């Protein structure tokens, strides 16, 4: 793995997730926690945040109630952990997909690749869980106490490293920041509106427009 990805993932990896070189016992406990967290994401996506329960997650993950209580002693402890884990997994998958697809491509193709890979990330189950949590956090004070700091940390770490991830933008930091914010907002809006549109050609046309705007920002600035 290249140094940039290693640094980004190390800075975003939740404490509950063991590093690859951690002792075996730590990795074993981490594997159990990951199974629980992935089951939690499934429950959030399928039933919504309001109906999330530790009993449902325990059954979905196939672990005992004792194991669940050992790793996550309360529902909110579980929710706080899944928020951090979900941000980490989204970054990990996007970086893996992007660097694999962008290797050797010219600058314009790289922008298209980044837009395509970001679209794939926002159509994932992890992003579906993110939207559910983001919407619920608007009115749930306790949830927002966990969600907002994690979202701000994710944004801070990512924006600090974007110039290294996208050297095609060279010194155009302001344009890159606008391009990132535009892609995030536009893709989220398209995901939310897609069921109502229900037309693949219209969705593809909007996606093409987003990629075109990103390229114009790269060459001409905001």
PAZAPA-4460 file (N, C-alpha, C; in steps of 0.05 Angstrom, whole numbers, plus 32768, in hexadecimal, padded with zeros to 4 digits):
% residues 222
    n_x    n_y    n_z   ca_x   ca_y   ca_z    c_x    c_y    c_z   seq   type   mol
   8011   7FE8   8000   8000   8000   8000   8012   8019   8000     1      X     A
   800A   802D   7FF0   801A   8045   7FEE   8019   8055   8008     2      X     A
   802D   8067   800D   802E   8076   8027   8016   8087   802C     3      X     A
   800B   8093   8017   7FF4   80A5   801A   7FDC   8095   8026     4      X     A
   7FD6   807F   801A   7FC0   806F   8024   7FC5   8065   8040     5      X     A
   7FDE   805D   8045   7FE5   8053   8060   7FE0   806A   8075     6      X     A
   7FE9   8082   806E   7FE6   8098   8081   7FC8   809F   8085     7      X     A
   7FB9   80A1   8070   7F9D   80A8   8072   7F8E   8093   8083     8      X     A
   7F92   807A   807D   7F84   8065   808B   7F8D   8062   80A8     9      X     A
   7FA6   8067   80AD   7FB0   8066   80C8   7FA3   807C   80D9    10      X     A
   7F9F   8093   80CD   7F94   80AA   80DB   7F76   80A7   80DF    11      X     A
   7F69   8098   80CE   7F4C   8095   80D0   7F44   807B   80DD    12      X     A
   7F56   8067   80E0   7F4F   804D   80EB   7F45   8050   8108    13      X     A
   7F2D   8046   810E   7F23   8047   812A   7F35   8037   813C    14      X     A
   7F36   803F   8155   7F46   8030   8169   7F3D   8013   816C    15      X     A
   7F23   800E   8167   7F18   7FF3   816A   7F21   7FE0   8154    16      X     A
   7F2C   7FEB   813E   7F35   7FDA   8127   7F53   7FD7   8129    17      X     A
   7F5C   7FBE   812B   7F79   7FB9   812E   7F88   7FBD   8114    18      X     A
   7FA0   7FC6   8116   7FB1   7FC8   80FE   7FB9   7FAD   80F4    19      X     A
   7FC1   7FAB   80DB   7FC8   7F91   80D0   7FDF   7F83   80DE    20      X     A
   7FF1   7F93   80EA   8008   7F87   80F8   8004   7F84   8116    21      X     A
   7FEB   7F87   811F   7FE5   7F85   813C   7FE7   7F67   8144    22      X     A
   7FEB   7F62   815E   7FEC   7F46   8168   7FD3   7F37   8161    23      X     A
   7FD5   7F1D   8160   7FBF   7F0C   8157   7FA6   7F10   8168    24      X     A
   7FA9   7F11   8182   7F92   7F14   8193   7F83   7F2E   818E    25      X     A
   7F92   7F43   8189   7F85   7F5D   8182   7F76   7F5B   8168    26      X     A
   7F82   7F4E   8155   7F75   7F4B   813B   7F5C   7F39   813C    27      X     A
   7F5D   7F25   814E   7F46   7F14   8151   7F2E   7F24   815D    28      X     A
   7F34   7F33   8172   7F1F   7F44   817E   7F15   7F59   8169    29      X     A
   7F27   7F63   815A   7F20   7F77   8145   7F0D   7F6A   8131    30      X     A
   7F13   7F51   8129   7F02   7F44   8115   7EE5   7F41   8120    31      X     A
   7EE2   7F3B   8139   7EC8   7F39   8145   7EBA   7F54   8145    32      X     A
   7EC8   7F69   814C   7EBC   7F84   814B   7EB4   7F8C   812F    33      X     A
   7EC5   7F85   811B   7EBE   7F8C   80FF   7EA4   7F7D   80F7    34      X     A
   7EA2   7F64   80FF   7E8A   7F55   80F8   7E71   7F62   8104    35      X     A
   7E74   7F6B   811D   7E5D   7F79   812A   7E57   7F93   811C    36      X     A
   7E6C   7FA2   8115   7E68   7FBC   8109   7E5B   7FBA   80ED    37      X     A
   7E64   7FA6   80DE   7E59   7FA1   80C3   7E3B   7F99   80C6    38      X     A
   7E35   7F89   80DA   7E19   7F81   80DF   7E09   7F9A   80E7    39      X     A
   7E15   7FAC   80F6   7E07   7FC5   80FD   7E00   7FD5   80E5    40      X     A
   7E13   7FD7   80D2   7E0E   7FE6   80B9   7DF8   7FD9   80AA    41      X     A
   7DF7   7FBF   80A9   7DE1   7FB1   809B   7DC6   7FB8   80A8    42      X     A
   7DC6   7FB8   80C2   7DAD   7FBE   80D0   7DA4   7FDB   80CB    43      X     A
   7DB7   7FED   80CB   7DB0   8009   80C6   7DA5   800D   80AA    44      X     A
   7DB2   8001   8097   7DAA   8003   807B   7D8E   7FF7   8077    45      X     A
   7D89   7FE0   8083   7D70   7FD2   807E   7D58   7FDC   808F    46      X     A
   7D5E   7FE5   80A8   7D48   7FEC   80BA   7D48   8009   80C2    47      X     A
   7D5E   8018   80BD   7D60   8033   80C6   7D6C   8036   80E2    48      X     A
   7D77   804E   80E7   7D84   8052   8101   7D70   8050   8119    49      X     A
   7D58   805A   8116   7D45   805A   812C   7D3F   803D   8136    50      X     A
   7D40   802A   8124   7D39   800E   812B   7D52   7FFD   8131    51      X     A
   7D69   800A   8133   7D81   7FFB   8139   7D81   7FF1   8156    52      X     A
   7D87   7FD8   815A   7D88   7FCD   8175   7DA0   7FBA   8177    53      X     A
   7DAB   7FB8   818F   7DC2   7FA6   8193   7DBA   7F89   8190    54      X     A
   7DA1   7F82   8196   7D98   7F67   8193   7D98   7F5F   8175    55      X     A
   7D8E   7F71   8164   7D8D   7F6B   8148   7DA9   7F69   813D    56      X     A
   7DBC   7F7A   8146   7DD7   7F78   813D   7DE4   7F5E   8146    57      X     A
   7DDF   7F56   815F   7DEA   7F3E   816A   7DE2   7F26   8159    58      X     A
   7DC9   7F24   8152   7DBF   7F0E   8141   7DCB   7F10   8125    59      X     A
   7DCD   7F28   811A   7DD7   7F2B   80FF   7DF5   7F23   80FE    60      X     A
   7E04   7F2B   8112   7E21   7F26   8113   7E27   7F09   811A    61      X     A
   7E14   7EFB   8127   7E19   7EE0   812F   7E2C   7EDE   8147    62      X     A
   7E2A   7EF2   8159   7E3A   7EF1   8172   7E28   7EEF   818A    63      X     A
   7E34   7EE8   81A1   7E24   7EE6   81B9   7E1F   7F02   81C5    64      X     A
   7E0B   7F03   81D6   7E05   7F1C   81E4   7E1D   7F25   81F5    65      X     A
   7E2B   7F11   8200   7E42   7F17   8211   7E58   7F24   8200    66      X     A
   7E5C   7F19   81E8   7E71   7F25   81D6   7E69   7F41   81CE    67      X     A
   7E4F   7F45   81C8   7E46   7F60   81C1   7E4B   7F73   81D8    68      X     A
   7E43   7F6C   81F0   7E46   7F7E   8207   7E63   7F83   820D    69      X     A
   7E74   7F6F   8209   7E91   7F72   820E   7E9D   7F87   81FC    70      X     A
   7E96   7F87   81E2   7EA1   7F99   81CF   7E92   7FB4   81CE    71      X     A
   7E78   7FB3   81D1   7E67   7FCB   81D0   7E52   7FCA   81E6    72      X     A
   7E58   7FD5   81FD   7E47   7FD2   8215   7E2C   7FE0   8213    73      X     A
   7E28   7FF2   81FF   7E0F   7FFF   81FC   7E09   8005   81DF    74      X     A
   7DF0   800B   81D9   7DE8   8011   81BD   7DF8   8029   81B3    75      X     A
   7DFC   803E   81C3   7E0A   8055   81BA   7E28   8050   81B7    76      X     A
   7E33   803E   81C7   7E4F   8037   81C3   7E52   8029   81A7    77      X     A
   7E3E   8019   81A0   7E3E   800C   8186   7E3B   8020   8170    78      X     A
   7E29   8033   8173   7E24   8048   815F   7E3D   8059   815B    79      X     A
   7E4A   8062   8171   7E62   8072   816E   7E78   8063   815F    80      X     A
   7E7B   8049   8165   7E8F   8039   8157   7E89   8035   813A    81      X     A
   7E6F   8031   8133   7E68   802D   8117   7E6B   8046   8107    82      X     A
   7E67   805D   8113   7E6C   8076   8105   7E89   8079   80FC    83      X     A
   7E9B   8075   810F   7EB8   8076   8109   7EC0   8061   80F5    84      X     A
   7EB6   8049   80F9   7EBD   8033   80E7   7EB3   8038   80CA    85      X     A
   7E9B   8043   80C8   7E8F   8048   80AE   7E9F   805D   809E    86      X     A
   7EA7   8073   80AB   7EB8   8086   809E   7ED2   807A   8094    87      X     A
   7EDE   8069   80A5   7EF7   805C   809F   7EF4   804A   8087    88      X     A
   7EDF   803A   8087   7EDA   8027   8071   7ED5   8035   8057    89      X     A
   7EC6   804B   8057   7EC1   805A   803F   7EDB   8065   8033    90      X     A
   7EEC   8070   8044   7F06   807A   803A   7F17   8064   8030    91      X     A
   7F19   804E   803E   7F2A   8037   8036   7F21   802C   801B    92      X     A
   7F08   8029   8016   7EFE   801E   7FFD   7F02   8031   7FE6    93      X     A
   7EFC   804B   7FEB   7F00   805F   7FD5   7F1D   8060   7FCD    94      X     A
   7F30   8062   7FE0   7F4C   8064   7FD9   7F56   804B   7FCA    95      X     A
   7F4D   8033   7FD3   7F55   801B   7FC5   7F4B   801B   7FA9    96      X     A
   7F32   8022   7FA4   7F26   8022   7F8A   7F33   8037   7F78    97      X     A
   7F37   804F   7F84   7F41   8066   7F74   7F5E   8060   7F6B    98      X     A
   7F6F   8059   7F7D   7F8B   8055   7F75   7F8F   803E   7F62    99      X     A
   7F7F   8029   7F65   7F80   8013   7F52   7F78   801B   7F36   100      X     A
   7F63   802C   7F34   7F58   8033   7F1A   7F67   804A   7F0D   101      X     A
   7F74   805C   7F1E   7F81   8074   7F13   7F9E   8070   7F0B   102      X     A
   7FA9   8059   7F12   7FC6   8055   7F0D   7FCC   8058   7EEF   103      X     A
   7FDE   806A   7EE8   7FE7   806D   7ECC   7FD5   807D   7EBA   104      X     A
   7FBE   8087   7EC5   7FAB   8096   7EB5   7FB3   80B3   7EB2   105      X     A
   7FAB   80C1   7E9C   7FB2   80DD   7E9A   7F9F   80EE   7EAC   106      X     A
   7FA5   8108   7EAD   7F98   8119   7EC1   7F7A   8119   7EBE   107      X     A
   7F70   811C   7EA5   7F53   811E   7EA1   7F46   8103   7EA9   108      X     A
   7F52   80ED   7EA1   7F46   80D3   7EA8   7F46   80CF   7EC6   109      X     A
   7F5B   80D9   7ED3   7F5C   80D6   7EF0   7F45   80E4   7EFE   110      X     A
   7F3E   80FC   7EF4   7F27   810A   7EFF   7F0D   80FA   7EFB   111      X     A
   7F0A   80EE   7EE3   7EF3   80DE   7EDD   7EF2   80C5   7EF0   112      X     A
   7F0A   80B9   7EF3   7F0C   80A2   7F05   7F04   80A9   7F21   113      X     A
   7F0E   80C0   7F2B   7F08   80C8   7F46   7EEA   80CC   7F4A   114      X     A
   7EDD   80D9   7F35   7EC0   80DD   7F37   7EB1   80C3   7F36   115      X     A
   7EBA   80B0   7F25   7EAD   8096   7F23   7EB0   8086   7F3D   116      X     A
   7EC8   8086   7F49   7ECC   8077   7F61   7EBD   8084   7F79   117      X     A
   7EBB   809E   7F79   7EAC   80AB   7F8E   7E8E   80A4   7F8B   118      X     A
   7E84   80A3   7F73   7E68   809B   7F6F   7E64   807F   7F79   119      X     A
   7E76   806D   7F73   7E74   8051   7F7C   7E73   8051   7F9B   120      X     A
   7E83   8062   7FA8   7E84   8062   7FC5   7E6A   806C   7FD1   121      X     A
   7E5D   807F   7FC4   7E44   808A   7FCF   7E2C   8078   7FC8   122      X     A
   7E30   8064   7FB8   7E1A   8051   7FB3   7E1F   8037   7FC3   123      X     A
   7E32   8037   7FD5   7E37   801F   7FE5   7E26   801E   7FFE   124      X     A
   7E25   8007   800B   7E15   8004   8023   7E20   8014   803A   125      X     A
   7E3B   8018   803A   7E47   8029   804F   7E3D   8046   804C   126      X     A
   7E39   804F   8034   7E2F   806A   8030   7E12   806C   8037   127      X     A
   7E03   8057   8031   7DE6   8056   8039   7DE4   8059   8057   128      X     A
   7DF5   804B   8066   7DF5   804E   8083   7DFD   806A   808B   129      X     A
   7E11   8076   807D   7E19   8091   8083   7E02   80A4   8080   130      X     A
   7DF3   80A3   806B   7DDD   80B5   8066   7DC8   80B2   807C   131      X     A
   7DC2   8099   8084   7DAF   8094   8099   7DB8   80A0   80B3   132      X     A
   7DD1   809D   80B9   7DDB   80A9   80D2   7DDC   80C7   80D1   133      X     A
   7DE4   80D2   80BA   7DE6   80EF   80B7   7DCA   80FC   80BA   134      X     A
   7DB6   80F0   80AE   7D9B   80FB   80B0   7D91   80F9   80CD   135      X     A
   7D95   80E2   80D9   7D8C   80DE   80F5   7D9A   80F1   8108   136      X     A
   7DB3   80F7   8103   7DC3   8108   8115   7DB8   8125   8115   137      X     A
   7DA9   812D   8101   7D9F   8148   8100   7D8B   814D   8117   138      X     A
   7D7D   8139   8120   7D69   813C   8136   7D6F   812C   814F   139      X     A
   7D83   811A   814E   7D8A   810A   8165   7DA4   8115   8171   140      X     A
   7DA1   8123   8188   7DB7   8131   8194   7DCE   811E   819C   141      X     A
   7DC6   8108   81A8   7DDA   80F5   81B1   7DEA   80E9   8199   142      X     A
   7DDC   80E2   8184   7DE9   80D8   816C   7DFC   80ED   8160   143      X     A
   7DF3   8106   815F   7E02   811B   8153   7E1C   8120   8163   144      X     A
   7E1C   811B   817D   7E35   811E   818D   7E4A   810B   8183   145      X     A
   7E43   80F5   8178   7E56   80E2   816D   7E5B   80E7   814F   146      X     A
   7E46   80ED   8140   7E47   80EE   8123   7E57   8107   811A   147      X     A
   7E50   811E   8125   7E5C   8137   811B   7E7B   8138   811E   148      X     A
   7E86   8132   8136   7EA3   8132   8138   7EB1   811E   8125   149      X     A
   7EA4   8107   8121   7EB0   80F3   810E   7EAF   80FE   80F2   150      X     A
   7E99   810A   80EA   7E97   8115   80CF   7EAB   812C   80CB   151      X     A
   7EAF   813D   80DF   7EC2   8153   80DC   7EDF   8148   80DB   152      X     A
   7EE4   8133   80EA   7EFF   8128   80EA   7F05   811B   80CF   153      X     A
   7EF1   810D   80C4   7EF4   8100   80AA   7EFA   8116   8095   154      X     A
   7EEB   812B   8095   7EEF   8141   8082   7F0A   814E   8085   155      X     A
   7F13   8152   809E   7F2C   815F   80A3   7F44   814E   8099   156      X     A
   7F43   8134   80A0   7F59   8123   8097   7F5A   8121   8079   157      X     A
   7F43   811E   806D   7F42   811B   8050   7F4B   8135   8042   158      X     A
   7F42   814C   804A   7F49   8165   803C   7F67   816B   8040   159      X     A
   7F73   8162   8057   7F8F   8166   805B   7FA0   8156   8048   160      X     A
   7F95   8140   803E   7FA5   812E   802D   7F9D   812E   8010   161      X     A
   7F8A   813E   8008   7F80   813C   7FED   7F95   8143   7FD8   162      X     A
   7FA6   8157   7FDD   7FBA   815F   7FCA   7FCD   8148   7FC3   163      X     A
   7FD2   8137   7FD7   7FE3   811F   7FD1   7FD4   810A   7FC2   164      X     A
   7FBA   8107   7FC7   7FAA   80F3   7FB9   7FA5   80FB   7F9C   165      X     A
   7FA3   8116   7F97   7F9D   8120   7F7C   7FB2   8134   7F73   166      X     A
   7FCA   812B   7F6D   7FE0   813E   7F65   7FD9   814C   7F4A   167      X     A
   7FC6   8142   7F3B   7FBE   814E   7F22   7FB5   816B   7F26   168      X     A
   7FAC   8172   7F3F   7FA3   818D   7F44   7FB9   819F   7F4C   169      X     A
   7FD1   8194   7F50   7FE9   81A3   7F57   7FE4   81B7   7F6D   170      X     A
   7FE8   81D1   7F67   7FE5   81E5   7F7D   7FC9   81F1   7F7E   171      X     A
   7FB5   81E5   7F70   7F9A   81F0   7F6F   7F8A   81E5   7F87   172      X     A
   7F93   81EC   7F9F   7F86   81E2   7FB7   7F6A   81EB   7FB9   173      X     A
   7F64   8205   7FB4   7F49   820F   7FB6   7F36   8201   7FA3   174      X     A
   7F40   81FD   7F8A   7F2F   81EF   7F76   7F2A   81D2   7F7E   175      X     A
   7F3E   81C5   7F89   7F3A   81A9   7F92   7F26   81A7   7FA8   176      X     A
   7F28   81BA   7FBB   7F16   81B9   7FD2   7EF9   81BD   7FC9   177      X     A
   7EF5   81D0   7FB6   7EDA   81D5   7FAB   7ED1   81BC   7F9C   178      X     A
   7EE3   81B0   7F8C   7EDC   8199   7F7D   7ED3   8182   7F8F   179      X     A
   7EE2   817E   7FA5   7EDB   8169   7FB8   7EBF   816E   7FC4   180      X     A
   7EBB   8186   7FCD   7EA1   818D   7FDA   7E8A   818A   7FC6   181      X     A
   7E8F   8193   7FAD   7E7B   8191   7F99   7E74   8173   7F93   182      X     A
   7E88   8163   7F90   7E83   8146   7F8A   7E74   8139   7FA0   183      X     A
   7E7B   813F   7FB9   7E6E   8133   7FD0   7E50   813B   7FD1   184      X     A
   7E4B   8155   7FCD   7E30   815F   7FCE   7E1F   8155   7FB7   185      X     A
   7E2B   8156   7F9F   7E1C   814E   7F87   7E16   8130   7F87   186      X     A
   7E29   8120   7F8E   7E24   8103   7F8E   7E10   80FB   7FA4   187      X     A
   7E12   8109   7FBB   7DFF   8103   7FD0   7DE3   810A   7FC7   188      X     A
   7DE0   8121   7FBB   7DC6   8129   7FB0   7DBB   8116   7F9C   189      X     A
   7DCC   810D   7F8A   7DC4   80FA   7F75   7DBB   80DF   7F82   190      X     A
   7DCA   80D6   7F96   7DC2   80BD   7FA3   7DA6   80C0   7FB0   191      X     A
   7DA1   80D6   7FBD   7D87   80DA   7FCA   7D71   80DD   7FB5   192      X     A
   7D77   80E9   7F9E   7D63   80EE   7F8A   7D5F   80D7   7F77   193      X     A
   7D72   80C5   7F76   7D72   80AF   7F62   7D58   809E   7F62   194      X     A
   7D4E   8097   7F79   7D35   8087   7F78   7D1E   8095   7F6A   195      X     A
   7D1C   80B0   7F6E   7D07   80BF   7F61   7D0C   80C2   7F44   196      X     A
   7D25   80C6   7F3C   7D2C   80C8   7F20   7D26   80AE   7F11   197      X     A
   7D31   8098   7F1C   7D2B   807D   7F11   7D30   807C   7EF3   198      X     A
   7D46   8088   7EEA   7D4D   8089   7ECE   7D6B   8088   7ECC   199      X     A
   7D77   8072   7EC3   7D94   806F   7EC2   7DA1   8084   7EB0   200      X     A
   7D94   808B   7E9A   7DA0   809E   7E88   7DA2   80BA   7E95   201      X     A
   7D8D   80C2   7EA4   7D8E   80DC   7EB2   7DA4   80DC   7EC7   202      X     A
   7DA6   80C6   7ED6   7DBB   80C4   7EEA   7DD6   80C5   7EDE   203      X     A
   7DDA   80B7   7EC8   7DF4   80B7   7EBA   7DFB   80D3   7EB0   204      X     A
   7DE6   80E1   7EA6   7DEB   80FC   7E9C   7DF4   810F   7EB2   205      X     A
   7DE8   810C   7EC9   7DF0   811D   7EE0   7E0D   8116   7EE9   206      X     A
   7E13   80FC   7EE9   7E2E   80F3   7EF1   7E42   80FE   7EDE   207      X     A
   7E3C   80FE   7EC4   7E4F   8108   7EB0   7E53   8126   7EB4   208      X     A
   7E3D   8134   7EBB   7E3F   8151   7EC0   7E51   8156   7ED8   209      X     A
   7E4E   8146   7EED   7E5F   8149   7F05   7E7C   8146   7EFE   210      X     A
   7E83   8131   7EEE   7E9E   812C   7EE6   7EA9   8143   7ED5   211      X     A
   7E98   814E   7EC4   7EA0   8165   7EB3   7EA6   817E   7EC4   212      X     A
   7E95   8183   7ED7   7E9A   819A   7EE9   7EB4   8197   7EF8   213      X     A
   7EB9   817F   7F02   7ED2   817A   7F10   7EEA   817F   7EFF   214      X     A
   7EE9   8177   7EE6   7EFF   817B   7ED3   7F03   8199   7ECE   215      X     A
   7EED   81A8   7ECB   7EEF   81C5   7EC6   7EFA   81D3   7EDF   216      X     A
   7EF3   81C9   7EF6   7EFF   81D5   7F0E   7F1D   81D0   7F0F   217      X     A
   7F26   81B8   7F06   7F42   81B2   7F06   7F52   81C4   7EF3   218      X     A
   7F46   81CA   7EDB   7F55   81D9   7EC7   7F51   81F7   7ECA   219      X     A
   7F39   8200   7ED3   7F33   821C   7ED3   7F30   8228   7EEF   220      X     A
   7F2C   8217   7F03   7F29   8221   7F1E   7F0B   8227   7F24   221      X     A
   7F05   822E   7F3D   7EEA   8234   7F45   7EE0   824F   7F3B   222      X     A
***
